[in-house]
Amino acid sequence: MPTTARASGPNRGRVGRPRAQGPAADGLAPRDGVLAAAAELFTRHGYAATTTRAIAERAGLRQASMYHYFAGKEDILAELLEGTVQPSLDLARVLAARAEPSAEARLWALCRADVALLCGGPHNLGALYLLPEVGAERFAAFHRVRAALKAAYRELLAATAAGAALAGPELELRGDLLFGLIEGVILIRRGTPAEPAEVLAPAAADAALRLSGAPEPAVADAAVQGARLLGTLHV
């Protein structure tokens, strides 16, 4: 699943002024161009060191035009962050509502898709989670979505054979560990950026199933069923 920030907020769809340098070479719409430029600059140079002027110039816009799409740098970061979790939460809700295949297969599918989302884009946006600025109230929506995704992982884990045998505190701890394993790919990607998502995603999903307590035959079966399920869902 490609890593793309979803469009949201009061400025969506507003028409901006003409670009400073004509259409973007990558063919992106102005709003998407701003997000792409910010993703590159935030991950390459750091959030604090990146100015809105630099983002606008990288996107091929006048700085004043950029403000037709985003009120400021925090709004851009918030949308990028939410875009790294909202698609996985949407998928988790679809998977939780299904009765089949097995809960193990559905958990495997969520893990694989989530890792692919975190690692599939050109920039390691997950690394932005570690920014001290992300603790501010402006990013409360991101934290709510991320907490909901974590709860969805725990719900699927509880539906597995191994998870059903865990008491409340044990289930919560196992869910925290599983969620931490998946988000840990952020650090793996930072250390080995060339690692392809198509290799890392299924490997992380297998590891997550093992961490859940599933025996090896169940892990192998979940991988087959989970991959087939993602194919039917076009993920």
N, C-alpha and C positions, 0 to 999 in steps of 0.2 A: 504494500500500500504506500503510495508516494506521500512524502511529507509536504503537505500544503496547508497554509493557514486559511481558515474559513472566513468568508466575508461576514461582518457583523457590525453593529453600531449605527448610530444615527446618521453617519455620513455616507453610508453605502449607497452607491448609485448616483451620487452627485457628479455633475459635469465640471471638470476643472478647467483652468485656463490652458492655452496651448503649451505644449512642451517647449522647453528652452532650446532643445536641439532636435526637434522633429520626433517621429515615431521611434520607439525603443528598438534597438537592433534585434532583441530577442523576441519581439512581437507581443510582449505582455501588455495588458491593459494598464493604465496608469496606477491604479490602486495595487494591482498585483506586482507591478514593477517596484513600487515603494517597498512592499513586503520582501521581495526578493533582494533588493539592494540592502535593506536593513539586516536581513538574515546574514548576508555575506559580511557586512561591516561589523555587526555585533560579534560574530563568531571569529572574525579575523583580527580585529583591532580592539575589541572590548566594548561593552555598552557605554561606560562612562566616557570613553575617548571618542565616541562617535557622535557627531553633531547632526542636527536635522538638515543643515545645509549640505553636509557630505552625503546624506541619504538621498536628498533631492537631486544632487548633481549625478550621483551614481545611477539614479533612476531616469535621468534625462529630463528632469522637471525643474522649473523655477521653484525656489523654496516656498514662495507664496502659494503656488499651485498645489503643493503637497498638503497644505493645510485644508484644502477642500476635501481631503480624504481622511486625514487623521489630525486630531487636535494637537498632538505632540508626540514626542519620542516614547513616552510611557504607553500611549494607546497602541503604537506599533508593536512594542514588545509584548503587551498583553494579548494582542491578536495572534502573534507568532506562538506564544506559549500555549494558548488555548487550542491552537491548531495542532499541537503535538499530542493532545489527549482526547479532544472531543470525538474524532472519528473512532478511536478505540472504545470509548464509552458507548457510542451508538452501536457498534458491533457487539459489545458485551451484552447490551440489552436485548438484541436480536437473539444471541446465543442462549441467554438465560430463559427466554420465552419458549425455546424449543424443548421437546421431549426426547428427541433423538438427533444425532447419534448419542453415544454415551457422554456423561458429564466429563469424563477424562478427555474424550475427543474434542469436546467443545472448549474445554480449558486449554488444551493444546492449540486449538485454532486461534483463540484469543491471544495467547502468548506469542505465537508466530506472527500474527498480523500486527500486534503492538510493537514488536521488535522491528519488523519491516518498516513500520511508520517512523519509528525513532531513528532508524539507520538508513532509510531509503533515499533521503534527500541529499542535495549537494553539500549541505551545511549541517553541522552537529548542533541542532537547535536545543536538544536536551541539555547540553552543557549550560544553557542559560538558566536552568533551574537553580544553579548554584550561586547566581548573582545575589548579593546582599539586598539589592533594590527590590527583588521579587517578594521580600517579606512585607512590603508596604501594603496598605489597605487597597490601593488601586488594583492589586492583583488578586483580590479576594475571589473573584469569579474563577480564575484559573485554579486556585486552591480548592474551591468547591467541586469543580469538575474532576480534578485529580483525586480528591477524596471519594467521589462517587465511583470512579473507575476502580480504585483500590477496594471498595466495598463489593463491587461486582466480581472482582477476582475472588474475594473471600466467599461469595455466594456460590460461584461455580465450584470452588474447592470443596465446600461443604457438601455439595451434591455428589462428589466422587466417593467411591467405596472407602478409600483411605481417609478422606476428610470427614465422612460421616461417623467415623470411629473416634474422632477427636473431641475432647471436652472444650467448652467455650474458650477459656484462656489459651489452650493449646492450639485451637483452630485459629484464633486471632494471631498468635505468634507465627504459626506456619504461613498464614496469609501474608503477614508482614515480610517474612523472609522471601516468599515467592515473588511478591511485588518488587522487593529490593533487588532480586536477581534480574528481573526483566529490565528495570531501570538502570541496572548496573552496566548494560551495554553502552550507555552514554560514556562511561569512563573507558570501556574497552575501545570504543570508536575513537576517543580522543588519543589513546595510546597507539592504536593501529588503524588509522583512518582508511587504509586501503582494503581492509577486511570487507568483502562483499556482503551485502545484506542477505542475499539469497543463501549464503552459507551460514551466517551468524543466526538468522531468524529461526530456522528449524533446530539448530543445535541448542539454542537457548530454550526453545519450547520443550525439547526432550529433557533438558536439565531441570526445567520447572516441574515437569511431571514426576521426575525422580524425587525431587525435593518434596513434592506433595505426598510421597509415600507409595506411589503406584509401583507395582512390581515390573520388572523389565518386559515381560510379555505384554502387559497392559500399555506400557509406554510405546512399544512398537505398533500395537494395534491403534492406539490413539493417534499416532502420527499419520497412519494411512487414512483413517477415517477423518481426521481433522483436515488434512490436505484436500481430501475429496470435498468436504463441506465448504471450505473456502472457495473451491472452484465453482461450486453451485451458487455461492453468494457473490461470485465475481470479485473476490477480494484478493 
